Amino acid sequence: MAISQQILESKILPQIPVARLARPEGIAGPVADLASDEAAFVAGANFSINGGQQMY
C-alpha cells in the first residue's frame, strides 16, 4: 500500500526536519559503522536515525 503524494507532502514531510524520507545509504552507513570493529566499545546506546523527527 503506497502513501499518496498529497499525504506525504502535507502530513508526513512537514514533521521531519530534513524534509525528506530516508535513503537506504542513510540507514546502511550508520549500521555498518556500528557493526564494525571500530565501534566495539559502543554499548547500551540508542541511535535515532530518523531525520530529526524525534529529538530527545
FIVEXKOL-6535 format. One record per atom (N, C-alpha, C, O, CB): atom name; residue number from 1; chain; x, y, z. Coordinates in Angstrom, 3 decimals. Glycine has a CB too. Example, Ala and Ser with C-alpha at 12.3 -4.5 7.8 and 13.67 -1.06 7.14 Angstrom:
REM residues 2
   atome   num   chaine       east      north         up
       N     1        A     13.190     -5.690      7.800
      CA     1        A     12.300     -4.500      7.800
       C     1        A     13.200     -3.300      7.800
       O     1        A     14.236     -3.319      8.465
      CB     1        A     11.308     -4.473      9.046
       N     2        A     12.850     -2.250      7.080
      CA     2        A     13.670     -1.060      7.140
       C     2        A     12.900      0.030      7.870
       O     2        A     13.409      1.138      8.039
      CB     2        A     14.084     -0.598      5.725
//
This chain:
REM residues 56
   atome   num   chaine       east      north         up
       N     1        A      0.845     -1.174      0.000
      CA     1        A      0.000      0.000      0.000
       C     1        A      0.890      1.237      0.000
       O     1        A      1.712      1.417      0.899
      CB     1        A     -0.961     -0.002      1.219
       N     2        A      0.731      2.064     -0.980
      CA     2        A      1.531      3.271     -1.120
       C     2        A      0.845      4.455     -0.448
       O     2        A     -0.381      4.514     -0.353
      CB     2        A      1.788      3.573     -2.596
       N     3        A      1.653      5.379      0.006
      CA     3        A      1.133      6.626      0.582
       C     3        A      0.981      7.626     -0.562
       O     3        A      1.885      7.777     -1.384
      CB     3        A      2.088      7.192      1.722
       N     4        A     -0.137      8.291     -0.611
      CA     4        A     -0.342      9.261     -1.686
       C     4        A      0.645     10.416     -1.550
       O     4        A      1.066     10.765     -0.447
      CB     4        A     -1.793      9.791     -1.674
       N     5        A      1.000     10.992     -2.674
      CA     5        A      1.926     12.131     -2.690
       C     5        A      1.366     13.286     -1.875
       O     5        A      2.116     13.991     -1.200
      CB     5        A      2.202     12.589     -4.135
       N     6        A      0.063     13.484     -1.932
      CA     6        A     -0.577     14.578     -1.188
       C     6        A     -0.405     14.374      0.318
       O     6        A     -0.064     15.318      1.031
      CB     6        A     -2.082     14.675     -1.546
       N     7        A     -0.635     13.167      0.808
      CA     7        A     -0.461     12.879      2.240
       C     7        A      1.007     13.015      2.618
       O     7        A      1.333     13.589      3.657
      CB     7        A     -0.979     11.455      2.588
       N     8        A      1.877     12.495      1.790
      CA     8        A      3.313     12.589      2.054
       C     8        A      3.745     14.047      2.211
       O     8        A      4.430     14.399      3.172
      CB     8        A      4.111     11.919      0.922
       N     9        A      3.345     14.883      1.269
      CA     9        A      3.776     16.280      1.284
       C     9        A      3.070     17.134      2.332
       O     9        A      3.664     18.073      2.862
      CB     9        A      3.557     16.881     -0.062
       N    10        A      1.814     16.823      2.638
      CA    10        A      1.070     17.677      3.567
       C    10        A      1.122     17.213      5.020
       O    10        A      0.987     18.035      5.926
      CB    10        A     -0.356     17.755      3.133
       N    11        A      1.311     15.935      5.260
      CA    11        A      1.237     15.402      6.626
       C    11        A      2.554     14.839      7.155
       O    11        A      2.896     15.040      8.320
      CB    11        A      0.198     14.333      6.683
       N    12        A      3.282     14.142      6.306
      CA    12        A      4.462     13.413      6.796
       C    12        A      5.736     14.252      6.732
       O    12        A      6.407     14.437      7.747
      CB    12        A      4.657     12.138      5.991
       N    13        A      6.068     14.755      5.560
      CA    13        A      7.327     15.509      5.409
       C    13        A      7.422     16.744      6.299
       O    13        A      8.519     17.053      6.764
      CB    13        A      7.491     15.930      3.977
       N    14        A      6.321     17.474      6.564
      CA    14        A      6.440     18.627      7.472
       C    14        A      6.857     18.251      8.900
       O    14        A      7.299     19.116      9.655
      CB    14        A      5.124     19.363      7.522
       N    15        A      6.725     16.995      9.273
      CA    15        A      7.110     16.548     10.614
       C    15        A      8.576     16.140     10.698
       O    15        A      9.086     15.878     11.787
      CB    15        A      6.240     15.387     11.039
       N    16        A      9.256     16.085      9.552
      CA    16        A     10.649     15.633      9.507
       C    16        A     11.537     16.846      9.220
       O    16        A     11.435     17.430      8.142
      CB    16        A     10.852     14.510      8.419
       N    17        A     12.407     17.238     10.158
      CA    17        A     13.233     18.427      9.973
       C    17        A     14.074     18.439      8.695
       O    17        A     14.294     19.511      8.132
      CB    17        A     14.131     18.571     11.134
       N    18        A     14.547     17.296      8.222
      CA    18        A     15.334     17.276      6.982
       C    18        A     14.441     17.293      5.744
       O    18        A     14.943     17.351      4.621
      CB    18        A     16.237     16.042      6.950
       N    19        A     13.120     17.242      5.937
      CA    19        A     12.100     17.389      4.887
       C    19        A     12.199     16.380      3.746
       O    19        A     11.934     16.712      2.591
      CB    19        A     12.182     18.757      4.316
       N    20        A     12.579     15.152      4.075
      CA    20        A     12.606     14.082      3.075
       C    20        A     12.569     12.744      3.788
       O    20        A     12.830     12.654      4.987
      CB    20        A     13.865     14.187      2.166
       N    21        A     12.244     11.711      3.036
      CA    21        A     12.292     10.367      3.586
       C    21        A     13.734      9.866      3.569
       O    21        A     14.590     10.428      2.886
      CB    21        A     11.366      9.411      2.793
       N    22        A     13.986      8.814      4.322
      CA    22        A     15.336      8.252      4.381
       C    22        A     15.722      7.618      3.059
       O    22        A     14.880      7.116      2.314
      CB    22        A     15.439      7.222      5.501
       N    23        A     17.007      7.655      2.791
      CA    23        A     17.580      6.932      1.655
       C    23        A     18.284      5.703      2.231
       O    23        A     18.764      5.749      3.363
      CB    23        A     18.581      7.844      0.812
       N    24        A     18.353      4.613      1.477
      CA    24        A     18.987      3.397      2.011
       C    24        A     20.390      3.625      2.563
       O    24        A     20.743      3.066      3.601
      CB    24        A     19.050      2.349      0.937
       N    25        A     21.195      4.441      1.880
      CA    25        A     22.563      4.670      2.362
       C    25        A     22.592      5.478      3.655
       O    25        A     23.568      5.417      4.402
      CB    25        A     23.379      5.385      1.296
       N    26        A     21.543      6.225      3.919
      CA    26        A     21.457      6.972      5.170
       C    26        A     21.220      6.077      6.367
       O    26        A     21.516      6.456      7.500
      CB    26        A     20.363      7.992      5.085
       N    27        A     20.696      4.911      6.128
      CA    27        A     20.493      3.910      7.178
       C    27        A     21.667      2.931      7.204
       O    27        A     22.174      2.581      8.269
      CB    27        A     19.159      3.150      6.961
       N    28        A     22.089      2.497      6.020
      CA    28        A     23.148      1.487      5.921
       C    28        A     24.486      1.974      6.462
       O    28        A     25.223      1.205      7.080
      CB    28        A     23.316      1.062      4.484
       N    29        A     24.806      3.247      6.235
      CA    29        A     26.093      3.774      6.711
       C    29        A     26.243      3.684      8.217
       O    29        A     27.220      3.108      8.696
      CB    29        A     26.256      5.209      6.281
       N    30        A     25.300      4.239      8.985
      CA    30        A     25.410      4.125     10.439
       C    30        A     25.371      2.672     10.943
       O    30        A     26.067      2.332     11.900
      CB    30        A     24.296      4.909     11.088
       N    31        A     24.574      1.831     10.312
      CA    31        A     24.513      0.419     10.716
       C    31        A     25.864     -0.246     10.473
       O    31        A     26.358     -0.978     11.331
      CB    31        A     23.391     -0.334      9.942
       N    32        A     26.464      0.001      9.313
      CA    32        A     27.776     -0.573      9.009
       C    32        A     28.831     -0.072      9.996
       O    32        A     29.685     -0.844     10.431
      CB    32        A     28.192     -0.229      7.568
       N    33        A     28.779      1.205     10.348
      CA    33        A     29.727      1.745     11.324
       C    33        A     29.586      1.040     12.670
       O    33        A     30.581      0.659     13.287
      CB    33        A     29.517      3.255     11.495
       N    34        A     28.348      0.871     13.116
      CA    34        A     28.131      0.227     14.415
       C    34        A     28.498     -1.254     14.403
       O    34        A     28.836     -1.820     15.442
      CB    34        A     26.684      0.384     14.833
       N    35        A     28.434     -1.875     13.238
      CA    35        A     28.797     -3.293     13.132
       C    35        A     30.299     -3.502     12.975
       O    35        A     30.773     -4.637     13.011
      CB    35        A     28.075     -3.926     11.961
       N    36        A     31.043     -2.425     12.802
      CA    36        A     32.485     -2.541     12.568
       C    36        A     33.259     -2.700     13.873
       O    36        A     32.740     -2.449     14.961
      CB    36        A     32.995     -1.319     11.812
       N    37        A     34.497     -3.119     13.737
      CA    37        A     35.376     -3.264     14.902
       C    37        A     35.643     -1.928     15.583
       O    37        A     35.897     -1.886     16.786
      CB    37        A     36.696     -3.901     14.489
       N    38        A     35.587     -0.832     14.822
      CA    38        A     35.846      0.489     15.390
       C    38        A     34.780      0.893     16.412
       O    38        A     35.029      1.760     17.250
      CB    38        A     35.917      1.528     14.278
       N    39        A     33.612      0.284     16.353
      CA    39        A     32.538      0.613     17.289
       C    39        A     32.404     -0.449     18.386
       O    39        A     31.370     -0.539     19.046
      CB    39        A     31.212      0.761     16.538
       N    40        A     33.440     -1.238     18.570
      CA    40        A     33.378     -2.343     19.528
       C    40        A     33.138     -1.885     20.963
       O    40        A     32.675     -2.675     21.786
      CB    40        A     34.653     -3.136     19.467
       N    41        A     33.440     -0.637     21.280
      CA    41        A     33.279     -0.159     22.648
       C    41        A     31.900      0.456     22.884
       O    41        A     31.567      0.797     24.019
      CB    41        A     34.358      0.856     22.971
       N    42        A     31.103      0.601     21.846
      CA    42        A     29.755      1.162     21.973
       C    42        A     28.852      0.104     22.596
       O    42        A     28.746     -1.014     22.091
      CB    42        A     29.196      1.630     20.581
       N    43        A     28.211      0.466     23.688
      CA    43        A     27.307     -0.472     24.358
       C    43        A     26.158      0.302     24.994
       O    43        A     26.367      1.361     25.586
      CB    43        A     28.064     -1.309     25.431
       N    44        A     24.966     -0.220     24.871
      CA    44        A     23.814      0.369     25.531
       C    44        A     23.420      1.726     25.004
       O    44        A     22.886      2.544     25.754
      CB    44        A     24.076      0.476     26.966
       N    45        A     23.669      1.990     23.733
      CA    45        A     23.337      3.285     23.149
       C    45        A     22.083      3.175     22.293
       O    45        A     21.767      2.112     21.759
      CB    45        A     24.510      3.820     22.312
       N    46        A     21.377      4.292     22.172
      CA    46        A     20.192      4.360     21.331
       C    46        A     20.449      5.433     20.275
       O    46        A     20.600      6.609     20.604
      CB    46        A     18.897      4.674     22.175
       N    47        A     20.496      5.030     19.025
      CA    47        A     20.743      5.957     17.937
       C    47        A     19.447      6.146     17.157
       O    47        A     18.907      5.189     16.603
      CB    47        A     21.886      5.446     17.014
       N    48        A     18.959      7.355     17.116
      CA    48        A     17.736      7.658     16.373
       C    48        A     18.112      8.085     14.964
       O    48        A     18.593      9.198     14.751
      CB    48        A     16.901      8.768     17.083
       N    49        A     17.896      7.210     14.020
      CA    49        A     18.198      7.501     12.623
       C    49        A     16.859      7.829     11.971
       O    49        A     16.248      6.989     11.310
      CB    49        A     18.938      6.285     11.897
       N    50        A     16.414      9.084     12.177
      CA    50        A     15.056      9.442     11.774
       C    50        A     14.942     10.853     11.193
       O    50        A     13.850     11.421     11.162
      CB    50        A     14.138      9.315     12.952
       N    51        A     16.037     11.411     10.743
      CA    51        A     15.992     12.732     10.134
       C    51        A     15.636     13.850     11.095
       O    51        A     15.252     14.940     10.670
      CB    51        A     15.023     12.726      9.024
       N    52        A     15.760     13.587     12.385
      CA    52        A     15.436     14.591     13.387
       C    52        A     13.967     14.615     13.787
       O    52        A     13.538     15.498     14.529
      CB    52        A     15.826     15.930     12.884
       N    53        A     13.197     13.647     13.298
      CA    53        A     11.765     13.636     13.568
       C    53        A     11.476     13.534     15.072
       O    53        A     10.554     14.180     15.572
      CB    53        A     11.102     12.476     12.825
       N    54        A     12.243     12.744     15.773
      CA    54        A     12.071     12.631     17.225
       C    54        A     13.412     12.945     17.872
       O    54        A     14.339     12.135     17.844
      CB    54        A     11.556     11.199     17.642
       N    55        A     13.495     14.122     18.450
      CA    55        A     14.739     14.511     19.128
       C    55        A     14.489     14.546     20.628
       O    55        A     13.587     15.236     21.101
      CB    55        A     15.254     15.897     18.621
       N    56        A     15.291     13.802     21.364
      CA    56        A     15.146     13.768     22.818
       C    56        A     16.339     14.455     23.423
       O    56        A     16.441     14.552     24.645
      CB    56        A     15.013     12.316     23.352
//
